Amino acid sequence: MAPRAPGRAMDIPPEIWSLVADELLYDASSNLHRRKSGAWHTPRLSCRYMGINRFFYALYLSLKYGEVVWRKLDERLLYELRELQKPTVAGHVRRLVVSSWFIDYLVKRDRTLPPPSQASVPEAFGFVSTLEALQSALTSLIWTPLPAGKMPVSASTSSDSVLQLMTNAIPNMRNVVAYRFELRDMNLTTQTQGFLRAAQLPFGGNLRKLAVQTTIFNFGALLDFAGLENLDEIELHFDYTSHGSSDAAAVSTLAQREALALERNIIPFIKSRKNVLRSLIIASYSSLDLSPFFRSIGPFPSLRVLSLHILLDESHLSDVDALIDFLRLVTSSLTHLEIRPGTPEASPGEQIGLTGWSQNTPCQNRRRRSYLRVQIALVRNPDILQSLQGLHLPVGNFEWCFHLIKRTSRSLTHLSLSDHLFASSDNKLLELLDIFASNPFKVVSLLLHVQTLSTDLIKLLARKLPGLQSLVLIFEDFFRYVSPPLQM
């Protein structure tokens, strides 16, 4: 028998290379944080792994640089930025997350540092050590010192050089499908605007998801994208804008300006995607009344996911029917609905209180009252929310909540309820679970808030919903009753 020819790397199935890449990526990530003999270990991609074959080269880069997050200046970020200057590396980025406070921090840090000619190295080290200690306390992250004799990265690297590296890397990220930019309540600076202009050029063709968090006034600059033919997921966070005055006239003027900015910049952008939009997430912490917003957008014939993290009291949703009518416009295509009410401000003289596990804190009572306005309107309109697969709602009034869940129980597979503590001996929990008695294997995912995590509760859920694949229980007391032992 003739000897068998030796195998070649190109003959190995892609699945095997995927497993090898996973192991090497884990090892490289561990070494990055491991300090041996006072030295930093960073992944040596090109010289160590890239020469195996072309498939492994592309696969490893995709695993390593598939998601890029710019939030903190450290050795890891600088190494990543240097690698991203290479078009072949930057082309593997699929998800990009940028927090503008990071850019703002760099600029402000440079302003506070004395010029090199006026500061000695020990002085620079002392200042940076103070900054890093503060950052560590705020972020609960441990800053590992570099080997002796090396300048800390935050002292040896200027904001201009880091921003230039970031700006240069952006044009080569032509395969980004998800982009998140968090400006929050900070003002647009010259440096931030320059970065935004660079980011808006290459993302158009492939971008599928765009998430932006800032005040309503800044959205005009942040949504200036062109060629978003494939964008079908939008996530917008309207951050709080300080009034700067308690004067009623000043507050009213600000509200009018916010409404105008919403009408000019945000509503047209959302409506431009109305025929292809599949997912819409709106979170609002502004003082804006969102009723005109819901009146102005839609219909969205392809919308499947709707998530609303908004205030529902009268000052922020003066017309409940505006929301109900919008839900009616999208009910035929909608499969997942999430409503998370924010907590309205306390009225003058009202006790503020602290949010805790109790179901009767002032904060929770205000939130519950604001949601009841919407909940009763949902109950009174039986033509909406009939074929949902996923539903996240506050319980509010349990009887009304029961009717809403029962309405869509035939199709429901994922259920999440908040703002109510259930107990295993609670008749309300039994009533809720019995909704699915005709098809107990239908629900595969459940999230509940419970008073106590007990074996009786786990047994009850296992018996009533045997098809559960995911169970999340947010509890007040951990196994108050641990006997008898759990037996499934």
C-alpha positions as CSV (number, residue, x, y, z in Angstrom):
1,M,0.0,0.0,0.0
2,A,1.3,3.4,-1.0
3,P,2.1,5.7,2.0
4,R,-0.6,8.2,2.6
5,A,0.3,11.8,1.7
6,P,0.6,14.1,4.7
7,G,-2.4,16.4,5.3
8,R,-2.2,20.0,4.5
9,A,-3.5,22.9,6.6
10,M,-5.9,24.0,3.8
11,D,-7.6,20.5,4.0
12,I,-8.6,21.1,7.7
13,P,-12.4,21.9,7.9
14,P,-13.3,25.5,8.9
15,E,-15.0,24.2,12.1
16,I,-11.6,23.0,13.4
17,W,-9.9,26.3,12.7
18,S,-12.7,28.0,14.5
19,L,-12.1,26.0,17.6
20,V,-8.3,26.7,17.4
21,A,-9.0,30.4,17.0
22,D,-11.3,30.4,20.1
23,E,-8.6,28.8,22.2
24,L,-5.8,31.2,21.0
25,L,-8.1,34.2,21.5
26,Y,-8.8,33.2,25.1
27,D,-5.2,32.7,25.8
28,A,-4.2,36.0,24.2
29,S,-6.9,37.9,26.2
30,S,-5.7,36.3,29.4
31,N,-2.1,37.1,28.8
32,L,-3.0,40.7,28.2
33,H,-4.0,41.1,31.8
34,R,-1.3,38.8,33.2
35,R,1.8,40.4,34.5
36,K,5.0,38.2,34.3
37,S,8.4,39.5,35.3
38,G,7.1,43.0,35.2
39,A,6.2,42.9,31.5
40,W,3.0,43.4,29.6
41,H,1.8,40.6,27.2
42,T,-0.2,41.6,24.2
43,P,-1.4,39.4,21.4
44,R,1.3,39.0,18.7
45,L,-1.2,38.5,15.8
46,S,0.9,39.0,12.7
47,C,4.1,37.2,13.6
48,R,2.6,34.3,15.6
49,Y,-0.6,33.3,14.0
50,M,-1.3,35.0,10.7
51,G,1.0,32.9,8.6
52,I,-0.9,29.6,9.1
53,N,-3.3,30.2,6.2
54,R,-5.6,32.8,4.7
55,F,-8.7,31.4,6.4
56,F,-7.2,31.5,9.8
57,Y,-5.8,35.0,9.2
58,A,-9.3,36.3,8.5
59,L,-11.0,34.3,11.2
60,Y,-8.7,35.4,13.9
61,L,-9.0,39.1,13.0
62,S,-12.7,38.8,13.0
63,L,-12.7,37.3,16.5
64,K,-10.2,39.8,17.8
65,Y,-11.6,43.0,16.3
66,G,-15.2,42.1,15.6
67,E,-16.2,44.5,18.4
68,V,-14.2,47.6,19.2
69,V,-15.1,49.7,22.3
70,W,-13.4,53.0,22.9
71,R,-14.1,54.1,26.5
72,K,-10.8,54.1,28.4
73,L,-7.2,55.1,27.6
74,D,-4.8,52.3,28.5
75,E,-2.1,50.1,26.8
76,R,-4.8,47.8,25.4
77,L,-6.5,50.7,23.6
78,L,-3.3,52.1,22.2
79,Y,-2.2,48.6,20.9
80,E,-5.7,48.2,19.3
81,L,-5.5,51.7,17.7
82,R,-2.1,51.0,16.2
83,E,-3.4,47.7,14.7
84,L,-6.5,49.4,13.4
85,Q,-4.4,51.7,11.2
86,K,-4.0,48.7,8.9
87,P,-6.9,48.5,6.5
88,T,-6.8,44.7,6.6
89,V,-7.4,44.8,10.3
90,A,-9.9,47.6,10.4
91,G,-12.0,45.9,7.7
92,H,-12.9,43.2,10.2
93,V,-14.6,45.5,12.7
94,R,-18.3,44.8,12.8
95,R,-19.4,46.7,15.9
96,L,-18.1,50.0,17.1
97,V,-18.9,51.6,20.5
98,V,-17.6,55.1,21.2
99,S,-18.3,57.0,24.5
100,S,-17.6,60.7,23.9
101,W,-16.8,61.3,27.6
102,F,-13.6,59.4,26.7
103,I,-12.8,62.0,24.0
104,D,-13.8,64.8,26.3
105,Y,-11.6,63.4,29.1
106,L,-8.5,63.4,26.8
107,V,-9.0,67.0,25.8
108,K,-9.6,68.2,29.4
109,R,-6.7,66.2,30.7
110,D,-4.3,67.9,28.2
111,R,-5.5,71.3,29.3
112,T,-4.7,70.6,33.0
113,L,-1.3,69.0,32.4
114,P,1.5,71.6,32.6
115,P,3.7,72.0,29.5
116,P,6.6,69.5,29.2
117,S,9.2,72.3,29.7
118,Q,7.6,73.3,33.0
119,A,6.9,69.9,34.5
120,S,9.4,67.3,35.7
121,V,8.8,63.7,35.1
122,P,8.0,63.0,38.8
123,E,5.4,65.8,38.8
124,A,3.8,64.3,35.7
125,F,3.7,60.9,37.4
126,G,2.1,62.4,40.5
127,F,-0.6,64.1,38.6
128,V,-1.4,61.1,36.5
129,S,-1.4,58.9,39.5
130,T,-4.1,61.1,41.0
131,L,-6.2,60.9,37.8
132,E,-5.8,57.2,37.6
133,A,-6.8,56.7,41.3
134,L,-9.9,58.7,40.7
135,Q,-10.8,56.8,37.6
136,S,-10.2,53.5,39.4
137,A,-12.6,54.6,42.2
138,L,-15.3,55.6,39.8
139,T,-15.1,52.6,37.5
140,S,-14.2,49.9,40.0
141,L,-11.4,48.8,37.6
142,I,-7.9,48.1,38.8
143,W,-5.1,50.0,37.2
144,T,-2.1,47.7,36.8
145,P,1.2,49.7,36.8
146,L,3.5,49.4,33.9
147,P,7.1,48.2,34.3
148,A,9.5,50.6,35.9
149,G,11.0,53.1,33.6
150,K,8.1,53.3,31.2
151,M,5.9,56.4,31.1
152,P,2.2,55.8,31.9
153,V,0.2,55.9,28.7
154,S,-2.1,58.7,29.9
155,A,0.9,60.9,30.6
156,S,2.9,60.1,27.4
157,T,0.1,60.2,24.9
158,S,-1.7,63.5,24.0
159,S,-5.3,63.8,23.2
160,D,-4.5,65.0,19.7
161,S,-2.4,61.9,18.9
162,V,-5.1,59.5,20.2
163,L,-7.9,61.3,18.4
164,Q,-5.8,61.2,15.2
165,L,-5.4,57.5,15.5
166,M,-9.1,57.0,16.0
167,T,-10.0,59.3,13.1
168,N,-7.5,57.5,10.8
169,A,-8.9,54.1,11.7
170,I,-12.5,55.0,11.0
171,P,-12.4,55.3,7.1
172,N,-11.1,51.7,6.9
173,M,-14.0,50.3,9.0
174,R,-16.2,49.7,5.9
175,N,-17.8,46.6,7.3
176,V,-19.3,48.0,10.5
177,V,-22.9,46.8,10.9
178,A,-23.6,48.2,14.4
179,Y,-22.5,51.7,15.6
180,R,-23.2,53.2,19.0
181,F,-22.2,56.7,19.9
182,E,-22.8,58.1,23.5
183,L,-22.5,61.8,23.7
184,R,-24.9,62.1,26.6
185,D,-25.4,65.6,27.9
186,M,-21.9,67.0,26.8
187,N,-21.6,69.7,24.2
188,L,-20.2,69.0,20.8
189,T,-16.5,70.1,20.7
190,T,-14.4,70.7,17.6
191,Q,-12.6,67.4,18.2
192,T,-15.8,65.5,18.6
193,Q,-17.3,67.0,15.4
194,G,-14.2,66.1,13.5
195,F,-14.5,62.5,14.7
196,L,-18.2,62.4,13.8
197,R,-17.5,63.6,10.3
198,A,-15.0,60.8,9.8
199,A,-17.4,58.2,11.2
200,Q,-20.3,59.2,9.0
201,L,-18.4,58.5,5.7
202,P,-17.7,54.8,5.6
203,F,-20.6,53.3,7.5
204,G,-23.5,54.0,5.1
205,G,-23.6,50.9,3.0
206,N,-23.4,48.1,5.5
207,L,-24.7,49.7,8.7
208,R,-27.7,47.8,10.1
209,K,-28.0,49.2,13.6
210,L,-27.5,52.7,14.8
211,A,-27.6,53.7,18.5
212,V,-27.2,57.3,19.6
213,Q,-27.4,58.7,23.1
214,T,-27.4,62.5,23.7
215,T,-29.7,65.4,24.3
216,I,-32.3,66.2,21.7
217,F,-30.4,69.3,20.5
218,N,-27.4,67.3,19.4
219,F,-29.1,64.7,17.2
220,G,-29.0,66.9,14.1
221,A,-25.2,66.5,13.9
222,L,-25.2,62.9,15.0
223,L,-27.8,61.7,12.5
224,D,-26.2,63.2,9.4
225,F,-25.5,60.0,7.7
226,A,-25.8,59.3,4.0
227,G,-26.6,56.1,2.1
228,L,-28.2,54.1,5.0
229,E,-30.0,51.8,2.6
230,N,-29.5,48.7,4.9
231,L,-30.2,50.4,8.3
232,D,-33.2,48.6,9.9
233,E,-32.5,49.0,13.7
234,I,-32.6,52.4,15.4
235,E,-31.9,53.0,19.1
236,L,-32.3,56.6,20.3
237,H,-31.7,57.9,23.9
238,F,-33.0,61.4,24.6
239,D,-30.9,62.5,27.5
240,Y,-32.0,65.1,30.1
241,T,-31.3,68.7,29.3
242,S,-30.7,71.0,32.3
243,H,-33.1,73.9,32.4
244,G,-30.5,76.1,34.0
245,S,-33.4,77.9,35.8
246,S,-36.4,77.1,37.9
247,D,-38.3,79.9,36.2
248,A,-41.5,78.6,34.5
249,A,-40.9,80.7,31.4
250,A,-37.4,79.3,31.0
251,V,-38.7,75.8,31.3
252,S,-41.4,76.4,28.8
253,T,-39.0,77.9,26.3
254,L,-36.6,74.9,26.6
255,A,-39.5,72.5,26.0
256,Q,-40.5,74.4,22.9
257,R,-36.9,74.3,21.6
258,E,-36.7,70.6,22.3
259,A,-40.0,70.0,20.5
260,L,-38.7,71.9,17.5
261,A,-35.4,70.0,17.4
262,L,-37.4,66.7,17.6
263,E,-39.6,67.7,14.7
264,R,-36.7,68.9,12.5
265,N,-34.0,66.3,13.1
266,I,-35.3,63.1,14.7
267,I,-38.8,62.5,13.3
268,P,-37.6,62.9,9.6
269,F,-34.7,60.5,10.2
270,I,-37.0,57.8,11.7
271,K,-39.6,58.3,9.0
272,S,-37.0,57.9,6.3
273,R,-36.6,54.3,7.4
274,K,-40.3,53.5,7.8
275,N,-40.5,50.9,5.0
276,V,-37.5,48.8,6.2
277,L,-37.3,49.5,10.0
278,R,-37.4,46.2,12.0
279,S,-36.5,47.4,15.5
280,L,-37.1,50.7,17.2
281,I,-35.8,51.5,20.7
282,I,-36.7,54.9,22.3
283,A,-35.5,55.9,25.7
284,S,-36.3,59.4,26.9
285,Y,-35.1,61.2,30.0
286,S,-35.9,64.7,28.7
287,S,-38.7,66.9,29.8
288,L,-40.3,66.6,26.3
289,D,-44.0,65.6,25.8
290,L,-43.7,62.6,23.5
291,S,-47.4,62.6,22.3
292,P,-46.6,64.6,19.1
293,F,-43.7,62.2,18.5
294,F,-46.0,59.2,18.4
295,R,-48.5,61.0,16.3
296,S,-45.8,61.9,13.7
297,I,-44.0,58.6,13.1
298,G,-45.2,55.4,11.4
299,P,-46.6,53.3,10.0
300,F,-43.8,50.8,10.0
301,P,-45.0,47.8,8.0
302,S,-41.9,45.7,8.9
303,L,-41.5,46.7,12.5
304,R,-41.0,43.6,14.7
305,V,-39.4,44.9,17.9
306,L,-40.5,48.0,19.8
307,S,-38.9,49.0,23.1
308,L,-40.0,52.1,25.0
309,H,-38.1,53.4,28.1
310,I,-40.0,56.6,28.7
311,L,-41.9,58.6,31.3
312,L,-45.7,58.0,31.1
313,D,-47.1,60.8,33.3
314,E,-49.2,63.5,31.9
315,S,-46.4,66.0,31.4
316,H,-44.4,63.6,29.3
317,L,-47.3,61.8,27.6
318,S,-50.2,64.2,27.6
319,D,-52.2,62.1,25.1
320,V,-52.3,58.4,25.8
321,D,-54.2,57.8,22.7
322,A,-51.2,58.9,20.6
323,L,-49.3,55.9,21.9
324,I,-52.3,53.6,21.5
325,D,-52.9,54.7,17.9
326,F,-49.2,54.2,17.1
327,L,-49.3,50.7,18.5
328,R,-52.4,50.0,16.4
329,L,-50.4,51.1,13.3
330,V,-47.7,48.5,14.0
331,T,-49.7,45.7,15.6
332,S,-49.9,43.5,12.4
333,S,-46.1,43.1,12.2
334,L,-45.0,43.6,15.8
335,T,-43.7,40.5,17.6
336,H,-41.9,41.9,20.6
337,L,-43.0,44.8,22.8
338,E,-41.3,46.3,25.8
339,I,-42.6,49.1,28.0
340,R,-40.4,50.3,30.9
341,P,-41.9,53.4,32.5
342,G,-39.5,55.9,34.0
343,T,-40.1,57.4,37.5
344,P,-41.7,60.8,37.3
345,E,-40.5,63.6,39.5
346,A,-42.1,64.1,42.9
347,S,-44.7,66.8,43.0
348,P,-44.1,69.7,45.4
349,G,-44.4,68.6,49.0
350,E,-44.4,64.9,48.1
351,Q,-42.0,62.5,49.9
352,I,-39.2,61.5,47.5
353,G,-38.2,58.3,49.2
354,L,-35.7,55.7,48.0
355,T,-36.2,53.0,45.4
356,G,-36.0,49.6,47.0
357,W,-37.6,46.2,47.0
358,S,-40.7,47.3,48.7
359,Q,-43.7,47.5,46.4
360,N,-45.0,50.7,48.1
361,T,-42.1,53.1,47.9
362,P,-43.0,56.7,46.8
363,C,-40.9,56.2,43.6
364,Q,-42.6,53.0,42.7
365,N,-46.1,54.4,43.4
366,R,-45.5,57.3,41.1
367,R,-44.2,55.0,38.4
368,R,-47.2,52.7,38.8
369,R,-49.7,55.5,38.7
370,S,-48.2,56.8,35.5
371,Y,-48.3,53.4,33.8
372,L,-51.9,52.7,34.8
373,R,-53.0,55.5,32.4
374,V,-51.5,53.5,29.6
375,Q,-52.5,50.0,30.9
376,I,-56.2,50.7,31.0
377,A,-56.0,52.1,27.5
378,L,-54.3,48.9,26.3
379,V,-57.0,46.8,27.9
380,R,-59.8,48.9,26.3
381,N,-58.3,48.4,22.8
382,P,-58.5,44.6,22.2
383,D,-57.5,45.0,18.6
384,I,-53.8,45.6,19.5
385,L,-51.1,43.3,21.0
386,Q,-52.8,40.1,19.8
387,S,-49.9,38.1,18.3
388,L,-46.8,38.9,20.3
389,Q,-44.0,36.5,20.9
390,G,-42.2,38.6,23.4
391,L,-43.8,40.9,26.0
392,H,-42.2,43.0,28.8
393,L,-44.6,45.1,30.9
394,P,-44.9,46.3,34.5
395,V,-47.7,44.4,36.3
396,G,-49.5,47.6,37.3
397,N,-53.1,46.5,38.0
398,F,-52.9,42.7,38.1
399,E,-56.3,42.1,36.7
400,W,-55.6,44.3,33.7
401,C,-52.1,42.7,33.3
402,F,-53.8,39.3,33.3
403,H,-56.1,40.3,30.4
404,L,-53.2,41.7,28.3
405,I,-51.1,38.5,28.7
406,K,-54.1,36.2,28.0
407,R,-54.9,38.2,24.9
408,T,-51.6,37.2,23.3
409,S,-51.0,33.9,25.2
410,R,-51.4,31.7,22.1
411,S,-48.3,33.1,20.5
412,L,-46.3,34.3,23.5
413,T,-42.9,32.6,24.1
414,H,-41.0,35.2,26.1
415,L,-42.6,37.0,29.1
416,S,-41.0,39.5,31.5
417,L,-42.9,41.3,34.3
418,S,-41.7,44.0,36.6
419,D,-42.7,46.2,39.5
420,H,-44.4,43.4,41.4
421,L,-43.1,40.9,43.9
422,F,-44.7,37.4,43.4
423,A,-44.6,34.6,46.0
424,S,-44.9,30.9,45.5
425,S,-48.1,30.9,47.7
426,D,-49.5,33.9,45.8
427,N,-52.8,33.2,44.0
428,K,-51.8,35.8,41.5
429,L,-48.8,33.8,40.4
430,L,-50.9,30.7,40.0
431,E,-53.4,32.6,37.9
432,L,-50.7,33.9,35.8
433,L,-49.1,30.5,35.1
434,D,-52.5,28.9,34.4
435,I,-52.9,31.2,31.4
436,F,-50.5,28.8,29.6
437,A,-52.1,25.6,30.9
438,S,-53.4,24.6,27.5
439,N,-49.9,24.7,26.0
440,P,-47.4,24.6,28.9
441,F,-44.4,24.1,26.6
442,K,-45.0,27.3,24.7
443,V,-43.2,29.7,27.1
444,V,-39.4,29.3,26.8
445,S,-38.3,32.5,28.6
446,L,-39.6,34.0,31.9
447,L,-38.5,36.9,34.1
448,L,-40.2,37.7,37.4
449,H,-39.6,39.7,40.5
450,V,-40.2,37.4,43.6
451,Q,-40.2,37.9,47.3
452,T,-38.2,34.8,48.1
453,L,-36.2,32.4,46.0
454,S,-37.4,29.1,47.4
455,T,-37.5,25.5,46.4
456,D,-41.3,25.6,46.3
457,L,-41.2,28.4,43.8
458,I,-38.7,26.6,41.5
459,K,-40.8,23.4,41.7
460,L,-44.0,25.4,40.8
461,L,-42.4,27.0,37.8
462,A,-41.0,23.7,36.6
463,R,-44.4,22.0,36.9
464,K,-46.4,24.8,35.3
465,L,-43.9,25.8,32.5
466,P,-41.9,22.6,31.7
467,G,-40.7,24.1,28.4
468,L,-38.6,26.9,30.0
469,Q,-35.2,27.3,28.6
470,S,-34.4,30.6,30.3
471,L,-35.5,31.7,33.8
472,V,-34.6,35.0,35.5
473,L,-35.8,35.6,39.1
474,I,-35.1,38.9,40.8
475,F,-35.6,38.2,44.4
476,E,-35.5,40.0,47.8
477,D,-34.5,37.1,50.1
478,F,-32.2,34.2,49.1
479,F,-33.6,30.8,50.0
480,R,-35.4,31.8,53.2
481,Y,-36.7,28.2,53.3
482,V,-34.0,25.8,52.2
483,S,-35.6,22.6,53.4
484,P,-36.5,20.2,51.9
485,P,-33.7,20.0,49.3
486,L,-34.6,20.7,45.7
487,Q,-35.5,17.6,43.8
488,M,-36.6,18.0,40.2
